[in-house]
């Protein structure tokens, strides 16, 4: 059986850097509070020419270049996002048009911060069925457009950006090994974002919040650590592996305290975990592919390495995934 393997990676970050000192001018907060509670020091904020699909397209072009594959050879484009700039057409269709992937079919995937992990699993299923298929999987977000900039509980956490992987089968045994994915829709109220007001008068909610991210931080924290720990332990056990077999763990970059707690519970050495939340904050579905691209370009991933990915996000959605590089 031939699994989905990564042929190339890319990422694209907005130019504007928003620091904790900048946030001190916007809401009642401090650099000390944000750094100690979240580990975040800066995040990128999209501006002109940096809408979700454009960041996604720039990340895709870099991944294609590394993979030495032209846009015309791509069969499928999937964009994991909760912040497309339009509901219709999909962000993936805009990317197709932007990069000229004329042969591809394209759609978006919404699984919040777990979107890229769900997308990897999806790509693997397509490639198991058709090993020569070439898939462009992108995680891209413009969360700054959906954050309440007056709410200090949330506005300090999020950032914008995009990351991409070109996937197909390889002859050398590299590829996705297995995944362990979950959702629990009963807990949706702990982390959510409304769509624009309904135009059907019968469906208009009496009290509607603006369409920004709402979160019960403490509950999210508690669920995130436990859920990712269970998803990872279950997956490793299924394959008779332990954390000492993992060359690098690339987790969703939510905040440093969630990650530290998770890493402690797993008993993993800190140096085997890739962290960039300090520079980019939480970029939801984009966080894992941005981290993959950085780690790859920094030479932190080597051929044959066993990689572990994990995520947790709105839905709730969460999971883990094992891949041989
Ligand atoms: N600056 C200063 N004070 C603040 C800020 C801020 N930016 N935000 C909240 N506070 C205040 C609160 O109002 C509260 O004040 P009070 O005691 O007078 O009411 C106090 O700080 C403590 O607030 P808590 O909510 O108890 O702070 P906590 O230690 O839980 O940290 C945080 C908050 C950082 C949000 C934490 O709960 C967390 O990390 N949760 C996980 C959320 C997350 O990562 N969500 C991302 C989406 S999901 C995902 O990606 C996994």
Boltz pocket constraint, residues with backbone or C-beta under 6 A from the ligand:
constraints:
  - pocket:
      binder: B
      contacts: [[A, 28], [A, 29], [A, 30], [A, 33], [A, 34], [A, 37], [A, 38], [A, 113], [A, 152], [A, 153], [A, 154], [A, 156], [A, 157], [A, 191], [A, 215], [A, 216], [A, 217], [A, 218], [A, 220], [A, 221], [A, 224], [A, 252], [A, 253], [A, 254], [A, 255], [A, 257], [A, 258], [A, 282], [A, 312], [A, 313], [A, 314]]
      max_distance: 6.0
